[in-house]
Amino acid sequence: MATADLSIRNLRKTFIKGKEEVTAISNVNIDVANGELITLLGPSGCGKTTILRMVAGFETPSEGEILVGSENIVNQPVHSRGMGFVFQNYALFPHMSIFENVAYGLKSRKDAGTINIEHEVAEALELVGLKGVGSRFPNQLSGGEQQRVALARVLVLKPKLLLMDEPLSNLDAKLRLHMRTEIRRIQQHLGITCLYVTHDQKEALTLSDRVMVLSRGKVQQIGTPFELYANPATTFVADFIGQANILEANATRIEGDNAAIELLSANLTLRYVKASGTAQAGKVSVVLRPENIRLVEKGQGTLTAKVQNRFFVGDHMEYEITLSNNQTIFAFVPYNPGMELYEVGAEVGLAFDDKAAVVLF
Ligand SMILES: Nc1ncnc2c1ncn2[C@@H]1O[C@H](COP(=O)(O)OP(=O)(O)OP(=O)(O)O)[C@@H](O)[C@H]1O
């Protein structure tokens, strides 16, 4: 499959709403390598779909370039961009067989006469794990199978780029899990460049080579799932990818990759995230993941705290705890049969490895 790389340069889109001009996205830049799967992740309204629609050609950028290979495609019509789209609403033609549904795009091509349509459709259906269902109709397939047909219908056209907008959100939770592994398998098998929109952070982490995190039309950070989790550049990313306690602290000194930090009653030396800003003394945020905190006897550990609430959720106990400055934070303690339990109201110590906390400037 002749797949391509994609570069987005200084992309901006404004819409007119009533009398006002609203900026949906601004200053979006990314280089997507050939065969890479990038997820656009963020809460509702952050601009994910707008970016995808501009790459597809359904919207024209207010500013910026979209390069496929070295060609700027912003003025090309949708049909000549060679891209495949899969949407949440997969809308198969109900009166056509699965074969006809998948063959539809091929048959309407100018070069249809030169294509072995039977062979191409069979190959596409096999690729998505639906060998032999060609004679059935959409209402004879489950939701997950219909979504696979929607994918086959796009892949049969051998697009240069695959654009997917929340393709799994109509499926139930278990099927979603299965289908995301399937999508990744197929995408890697074909080596096709893919932009994938989701608001589900777990889906983004499991599927992607890299994730672009967006908030209010701005790129917060682009990185591999591991980079985003370990080195969030903003408190938004820290809290959106996984869960995070964000603690206010004071940096007194910077030394190499570390900062000397005053955090409540503790003096610590913690690693800082370079992408978060210029390292200098003053107010900082410390990101401490709930799963990295242990509850210990009062007087031990790094900080003192009081248990406000606790919830047993099966694989771990979630403790809601207040610090000496009255801030409420969470600690997740993994279940094991001999685990020590702390009662609501108990005064405790909080222990964590200094390597687990990071500083954001
Ligand atoms: N055609 C339009 N006219 C006016 N405003 C629009 C239009 N399309 C999008 N917007 C606005 O642009 C912003 C970004 O919308 P977009 O649909 O890209 O967000 P999203 O992150 O995909 O959200 P969701 O997850 O809810 O689909 C929103 O404030 C939205 O209201």
PDBQT file of the ligand as one rigid body, heavy atoms in Angstrom, charges set to zero:
ROOT
HETATM    1  N1  LIG A 401     -19.064  24.244  11.671  1.00  0.00    +0.000 N 
HETATM    2  C1  LIG A 401     -18.822  24.878  12.810  1.00  0.00    +0.000 A 
HETATM    3  N2  LIG A 401     -19.332  26.095  13.066  1.00  0.00    +0.000 NA
HETATM    4  C2  LIG A 401     -19.078  26.741  14.223  1.00  0.00    +0.000 A 
HETATM    5  N3  LIG A 401     -18.293  26.243  15.212  1.00  0.00    +0.000 NA
HETATM    6  C3  LIG A 401     -17.766  25.022  15.028  1.00  0.00    +0.000 A 
HETATM    7  C4  LIG A 401     -18.006  24.268  13.820  1.00  0.00    +0.000 A 
HETATM    8  N4  LIG A 401     -17.345  23.087  13.931  1.00  0.00    +0.000 NA
HETATM    9  C5  LIG A 401     -16.729  23.112  15.132  1.00  0.00    +0.000 A 
HETATM   10  N5  LIG A 401     -16.988  24.263  15.797  1.00  0.00    +0.000 N 
HETATM   11  C6  LIG A 401     -16.474  24.654  17.115  1.00  0.00    +0.000 C 
HETATM   12  O1  LIG A 401     -15.069  24.403  17.150  1.00  0.00    +0.000 OA
HETATM   13  C7  LIG A 401     -14.673  23.875  18.394  1.00  0.00    +0.000 C 
HETATM   14  C8  LIG A 401     -13.972  22.531  18.192  1.00  0.00    +0.000 C 
HETATM   15  O2  LIG A 401     -14.938  21.577  17.753  1.00  0.00    +0.000 OA
HETATM   16  P1  LIG A 401     -14.555  20.062  17.369  1.00  0.00    +0.000 P 
HETATM   17  O3  LIG A 401     -15.781  19.407  16.867  1.00  0.00    +0.000 OA
HETATM   18  O4  LIG A 401     -13.356  20.070  16.528  1.00  0.00    +0.000 OA
HETATM   19  O5  LIG A 401     -14.174  19.499  18.808  1.00  0.00    +0.000 OA
HETATM   20  P2  LIG A 401     -13.916  17.987  19.236  1.00  0.00    +0.000 P 
HETATM   21  O6  LIG A 401     -12.699  18.045  20.100  1.00  0.00    +0.000 OA
HETATM   22  O7  LIG A 401     -13.870  17.098  18.057  1.00  0.00    +0.000 OA
HETATM   23  O8  LIG A 401     -15.184  17.686  20.123  1.00  0.00    +0.000 OA
HETATM   24  P3  LIG A 401     -16.099  16.360  20.253  1.00  0.00    +0.000 P 
HETATM   25  O9  LIG A 401     -15.242  15.343  20.957  1.00  0.00    +0.000 OA
HETATM   26  O10 LIG A 401     -17.249  16.841  21.072  1.00  0.00    +0.000 OA
HETATM   27  O11 LIG A 401     -16.475  15.964  18.856  1.00  0.00    +0.000 OA
HETATM   28  C9  LIG A 401     -15.924  23.784  19.239  1.00  0.00    +0.000 C 
HETATM   29  O12 LIG A 401     -15.991  24.936  20.054  1.00  0.00    +0.000 OA
HETATM   30  C10 LIG A 401     -17.036  23.771  18.223  1.00  0.00    +0.000 C 
HETATM   31  O13 LIG A 401     -18.216  24.299  18.755  1.00  0.00    +0.000 OA
ENDROOT
TORSDOF 0
